[in-house]
Amino acid sequence: MLIQDTDPELSLDHFRWATRFGARAATVREMYGVRLYGAGEYRAAIRELRAAMRMNGRNDMLPIIADCERGLGRPERALDVAALPEAESLSESETIELMIVVAGAYADMGDIDLALASLDIPALRQKVNGQWQVRLWVAYSDLLEKAGRSDEAFKWLTLAADADTNEITDAGERLGRPSKVQAPVVLETDEQIGVMDVLDDFLAEEREREREAADDAARSEDTAEAGADDDAEPAEDSEMSDPQPSPEGAGTEGAADIETDDEDTDARQD
């Protein structure tokens, strides 16, 4: 999570490594699914998020799953996800997120008016759990822009930028406002550094295994080619060579000779 914004690919490597050891942990699968969603790997994200939901019994990932269906170019399936009975158990803020996806699905299907109507809900003008839903305002602004109502779109985008003090949307950036400068994250504990080192070792081992597999495949091909050459040109000297006595036979004959010499010596003494 510390490097998610600065190095997305390495962040995904972290999550892949974590799922190798925590495949039965719902939290690990859920975090990996969310990261895959952010990286645009929607099929894999759906798989991981559904697995997490089966493990923890929660349904709060339905909005992301529905948006993954949109990302795969299947807005109809996004609407099917939103219509699931499980969606009725979502919280207010989660329901709003799902409605944003539903509106986007309608827009994908070319029905901008229905998309706008689906977001014209009480939460558009009221606080939910003490907070304004700035993501709802940005989504509504985008739909107004698509409908050719630019002045209204600018109004809602400005409201979102003013209220979005934590910059969870890009409203301020789109209006040309400077972003807050955040201090870089510094790893301070040995445990955190150790985790990074373990991942580096893991990735190095993975690369080494890939190289060894490639070398083994190349050696197998060379062996197969050499065997084919041997079959085509059998060795001529193999039939001419004399068999060599086995060490066991040689040892047995030597023992018999020693016993015979001892008997002759005794006879002469008698």
C-alpha positions in Angstrom: 0.0 0.0 0.0 2.9 2.4 0.7 4.1 2.2 -3.0 0.7 1.9 -4.6 0.7 5.5 -6.0 4.4 5.6 -6.9 5.0 2.2 -8.4 1.7 0.4 -9.3 3.4 -2.6 -10.9 5.5 -3.3 -7.8 2.4 -2.8 -5.7 0.7 -5.6 -7.7 3.7 -7.8 -7.1 3.3 -7.2 -3.4 -0.3 -8.3 -3.5 0.5 -11.4 -5.7 3.1 -12.4 -3.2 0.7 -11.9 -0.3 -2.0 -14.0 -1.9 0.4 -17.0 -2.2 0.4 -17.1 1.6 -3.0 -15.7 2.5 -5.3 -17.1 -0.2 -7.7 -18.1 2.6 -7.8 -14.7 4.1 -10.7 -12.6 3.0 -8.9 -9.3 3.7 -6.0 -10.3 1.5 -8.2 -11.3 -1.4 -10.3 -8.2 -1.1 -7.3 -5.8 -1.0 -5.8 -7.6 -4.0 -9.1 -7.4 -5.9 -9.4 -3.6 -5.2 -5.8 -3.2 -6.4 -6.5 -5.2 -9.6 -9.6 -3.0 -10.2 -7.4 0.1 -9.9 -5.0 -1.4 -12.4 -7.8 -2.1 -14.9 -7.5 -5.9 -14.6 -11.2 -6.2 -14.3 -11.7 -10.0 -14.8 -9.1 -10.9 -12.2 -10.6 -8.2 -9.9 -14.1 -9.8 -10.1 -12.7 -13.2 -9.3 -10.8 -12.0 -6.2 -13.7 -9.8 -4.9 -16.2 -12.5 -5.3 -13.9 -14.9 -3.4 -13.6 -12.4 -0.6 -17.3 -11.9 -0.4 -17.9 -15.7 -0.1 -15.3 -15.8 2.7 -16.5 -12.8 4.8 -20.2 -12.8 4.0 -20.2 -9.1 3.2 -21.7 -7.4 0.1 -19.9 -4.1 0.2 -17.8 -4.9 -2.9 -20.8 -5.1 -5.2 -20.3 -1.5 -6.5 -16.8 -2.3 -7.5 -17.8 -5.6 -9.1 -20.5 -3.8 -11.1 -18.0 -1.2 -12.3 -15.7 -4.0 -13.3 -18.5 -5.2 -15.6 -18.7 -1.8 -17.1 -14.9 -1.8 -17.6 -15.3 -5.1 -19.5 -17.8 -3.4 -21.8 -20.8 -5.2 -20.2 -23.1 -2.5 -18.8 -26.0 -4.9 -18.9 -24.2 -7.1 -16.4 -23.5 -4.1 -14.2 -27.2 -3.5 -14.0 -27.8 -7.2 -13.2 -25.3 -6.9 -10.3 -27.1 -3.8 -9.0 -30.4 -5.7 -9.1 -29.1 -8.5 -6.9 -31.0 -9.0 -3.7 -27.7 -8.7 -1.8 -27.5 -5.0 -2.9 -30.4 -4.2 -0.6 -28.2 -4.8 2.4 -25.7 -2.1 1.4 -25.2 1.0 3.5 -26.3 4.5 2.3 -22.9 5.5 1.1 -22.4 2.1 -0.6 -25.8 2.4 -2.3 -24.8 5.8 -3.6 -21.6 4.3 -5.1 -23.7 1.6 -6.7 -26.1 4.2 -8.1 -23.1 6.0 -9.6 -22.2 2.8 -11.4 -25.8 2.3 -12.6 -25.9 5.8 -14.0 -22.6 5.1 -15.8 -24.0 1.9 -17.2 -27.1 3.7 -18.6 -24.7 6.3 -20.1 -22.7 3.5 -21.7 -25.8 2.2 -23.3 -26.6 5.7 -24.8 -29.4 6.8 -22.4 -28.0 10.0 -20.8 -31.4 11.2 -19.7 -32.0 8.0 -17.7 -28.5 8.2 -16.3 -29.1 11.7 -15.0 -32.5 10.7 -13.6 -30.9 7.8 -11.7 -28.6 10.2 -9.9 -31.3 12.8 -9.1 -31.7 11.3 -5.7 -32.1 13.0 -2.2 -28.4 12.4 -1.5 -27.5 14.7 -4.4 -28.7 17.7 -2.2 -28.5 16.3 1.3 -25.7 15.1 3.6 -25.4 11.4 4.2 -23.9 10.4 7.5 -22.8 14.0 8.0 -20.9 14.1 4.7 -21.5 15.5 1.3 -21.1 12.8 -1.4 -18.5 14.6 -3.6 -18.1 11.6 -5.8 -21.8 11.8 -6.6 -21.4 15.4 -7.6 -18.5 14.7 -9.9 -20.4 11.8 -11.5 -23.5 14.1 -12.0 -21.3 16.8 -13.4 -19.8 14.4 -16.0 -23.3 13.3 -17.1 -24.4 16.9 -17.4 -21.4 17.6 -19.6 -22.3 14.6 -21.8 -25.8 16.0 -22.1 -24.5 19.3 -23.4 -25.3 21.2 -20.2 -21.9 22.6 -19.5 -22.8 25.5 -17.2 -24.6 23.1 -14.8 -21.8 20.7 -15.1 -19.3 23.4 -14.0 -21.5 24.3 -11.1 -21.6 20.7 -9.7 -17.9 20.2 -10.3 -17.1 23.4 -8.4 -19.2 22.3 -5.5 -17.3 19.0 -5.4 -13.9 20.7 -5.5 -14.9 23.0 -2.7 -16.2 20.2 -0.5 -13.5 17.6 -1.4 -10.9 18.7 1.2 -9.3 15.2 1.3 -9.0 15.2 -2.5 -10.7 11.8 -3.0 -11.8 13.0 -6.5 -9.9 14.9 -9.2 -12.4 17.8 -9.2 -9.9 20.4 -8.0 -7.3 19.2 -10.5 -9.8 19.5 -13.3 -10.5 23.0 -12.3 -6.8 23.9 -12.4 -6.4 24.1 -8.6 -3.1 23.2 -7.1 -3.0 19.9 -5.3 -1.9 19.6 -1.7 1.8 18.6 -1.4 2.1 15.4 0.6 5.3 14.3 2.3 6.8 11.2 0.9 6.2 8.0 2.9 9.3 6.7 4.7 9.7 3.2 5.9 10.8 3.5 9.5 10.6 0.0 11.1 12.7 -3.0 10.6 9.6 -5.1 10.1 8.4 -2.9 7.1 11.9 -3.0 5.6 12.0 -6.8 6.1 8.8 -7.3 4.2 10.2 -5.3 1.3 13.4 -7.5 1.4 11.3 -10.7 1.4 9.4 -9.6 -1.6 12.6 -8.8 -3.4 13.9 -12.3 -2.6 10.6 -13.8 -3.8 10.7 -12.0 -7.1 14.4 -12.9 -7.6 13.5 -16.6 -6.9 10.7 -16.4 -9.4 13.0 -15.0 -12.1 15.6 -17.7 -11.3 13.0 -20.4 -11.6 11.9 -19.1 -15.0 15.6 -19.1 -16.1 16.1 -22.6 -14.9 13.0 -23.8 -16.6 14.1 -22.3 -19.9 17.6 -23.9 -19.5 16.0 -27.3 -18.7 13.9 -27.0 -21.8 16.9 -26.1 -24.0 18.9 -29.0 -22.6 16.0 -31.4 -23.2 15.9 -30.3 -26.8 19.6 -30.8 -27.2 19.4 -34.3 -25.7 16.6 -35.2 -28.0 18.5 -34.1 -31.0 21.6 -36.0 -29.9 19.6 -39.1 -29.3 18.2 -38.8 -32.8 21.7 -38.6 -34.2 22.8 -41.7 -32.3 19.9 -43.7 -33.6 20.8 -42.7 -37.2 24.5 -43.7 -36.8 25.1 -46.6 -34.4 28.6 -47.1 -33.1 30.5 -49.8 -35.0 33.0 -50.7 -32.3 30.4 -51.7 -29.7 30.2 -55.3 -31.1 34.0 -55.7 -31.4 34.9 -55.0 -27.8 35.6 -58.0 -25.6 33.6 -58.4 -22.4 35.6 -57.7 -19.3 35.4 -60.0 -16.3 33.5 -58.7 -13.4 35.3 -57.8 -10.3 33.2 -60.3 -8.3 34.3 -63.2 -10.6 38.0 -62.2 -10.4 37.8 -62.1 -6.6 36.2 -65.6 -6.5 38.9 -67.2 -8.8 41.7 -65.7 -6.7 40.3 -67.1 -3.5 40.1 -70.6 -5.1 43.8 -70.5 -6.2 44.9 -69.6 -2.6 43.0 -72.5 -1.2 44.7 -75.0 -3.7 48.2 -73.7 -2.9 47.6 -74.3 0.9 46.5 -78.0 0.2 49.6 -78.7 -1.8 51.9 -77.3 0.9 50.2 -79.5 3.5 50.7 -82.6 1.3 54.4 -82.0 0.9 54.9 -81.5 4.6 53.2 -84.9 5.3 
